[in-house]
Amino acid sequence: MPIREAAKEDFDQIWPIFHEIAAAGDTYAYPRDTTREQALKLWIESPRRSYVFEDDRKIFGTYYIKTNQMGPGDHVCNCGYMVSSAARGSGIATAMCEHSQEVAIELGYKAMQFNFVASSNEGAVRLWNKLGFATVGRLPKAFNHPSRGYVDALVMYKWLV
């Protein structure tokens, strides 16, 4: 599988993917003007681990895994996934989500939670459902979509073990 742990040097290829997605403002709750330095901290430095999906040394997707909550909730992880617009629809998100679940179990997590999935991100919602995630919460009008206005944000969850 062409997924490997990310190195700080990979951020030169991750940044254009991150920037495109954050600037669009339609799937992630990052500021649309997130700087490269902020993105590096969010995606590479702060999470427990980050990974890239690459083919022939070109990165097409990336994800991070981190502990969702500390203390009594530290058995639940959180992940974020990004795929370059040129590679969407090619199964990369599926491969990364499946990989992240394996990594989560290896790291000792028992569950995975997506905290803030824009309900308008229908492709992601469909994929997460297909991969066994349940919508366990709905935050009415919590995500301000740039063209649709306020849409619901979903909390999605999967017990892994």
N, C-alpha and C positions, 0 to 999 in steps of 0.2 A: 504494500500500500504506500502511496507516495506522500504519507503524512509523517512529519518528523517534528521534534521539538524545535521551537523557534530560537534563534540567537539574536542578540541585539543588532547585529549586522543585517539581519533580514528586514529590519524596519524600513530600509530604503525602498523595498518592494511592497511592504505592507502599507506604508503611508498613502500611496495613491488610492488603494482600495478603501482604506479607512476614510480618507478625505472625501472621496466621491460619495460614500454612503452617509457620512455625518452631514456633509453640506446639503444633501438632498432633504434631510430632515423628515423623511417619511417612514422610517423604521426604527431608528435608535433615538433615545432621549438624551443624546449628547448635544451640546450647543453646536449650531450649524457652523460657527466660526472657530471650532476647536483647533488649536494650534498643533503643529507637529510635535512640539515638546510635551504638550498635554496628552496627546494621543499616545506617545511613546510610554508615558507613565501609566495611562489607563490600560493599554493593551499588552505591554511587555513587562514593565517593571513592577506593577502592583499585583497582578494575578499570581496565583501559585505557580502556574505554568502557562505557556502559550505554545501554539503549534501552527505549522503551515502545511498547506497542501500544495505540493509543487510537482511540476513535470518538466524535465530537462532544464532544471535550475530556475524555472520561472514560477513564481508564486501566484496561484490562482485563488486561494482561499486561506483563511486563518481563523483560529479560535483561541479563546483563553478559558481557563478553568480556575475557579477560586472558591474559597469557603464563603457560603452565603451569609451565615451569621456565626458569631463566636459563641463560646461556652456551650450551653446545652443544645444549640442548633448546629454545632460544627460538623455534624455528620451529613449535612446537606450542602451540596455544591451548587454553584451557578456558573453558567457558561454564556459566552457571546460568540456569534459566528458571523463572518463576513466573506462574501464571494465576489470576485471582480465581475463587473457587468458583462464582460466579454465571455465569462465562463458559466453564467447562470443557466440553470436547466440541464446541466450535464452530470448531476448526481454528486457534486462536491459537497453540498450542505449535508446530504444524507450520509456520505462517507465520514465527514467530520463529526456529525452528531453520534453516529455509531461508535467511532473511535473514542470520542470524549466519554461515553458511558463506560467503555473498557478502562480508560485511564482513571475515571472516577472510582471505580471499584478497586483498582490497583492502589490508589491513594488512600483507601479506607472510607470513602464516602458511601453512604447507604441510599441516598436519594439525590435527585437533581431538580432544581427549581429555576424556572425562567420568570423573573420578577415583573417584567413590564413589556409584554408583547403587544404591539399595536394591533388591535382587532382588524384594522384595514390591511395589515400585512398577511393577506389571505394565503399566499404560498407558504409562508413559514407556519402559520397556524395549521394548515392542512398537513404539512410535513411532520410537525411535532405530534399531531394526533396520530398519524400513520405509524410513527415510531413509539407509540405507547404513552405519550404524555396526555394528561387530563387537564382540562381547564378547571381549576379549583377556586378561582376568584375572578371577579370582573369589577374593574374600577371605572365607573361611569364617567365618560368624557374626560379621562385623565391624560390623554395624549393629544396634543395640539398638532394635527396633521397640516402641512402647509397648504394643501388644496381642499381637503375635505372638512377642515375645521376640527372641532373636538370629537374624538372617537374614543371608544372604550379601550382600556389597557387590560390585558389578561395576565393572570398569574397561572402558570402551567407547571405541572409537577409529575414526577415519576419516581416511584420506589424502585430501586435498582437491584436489591438483593432479596 
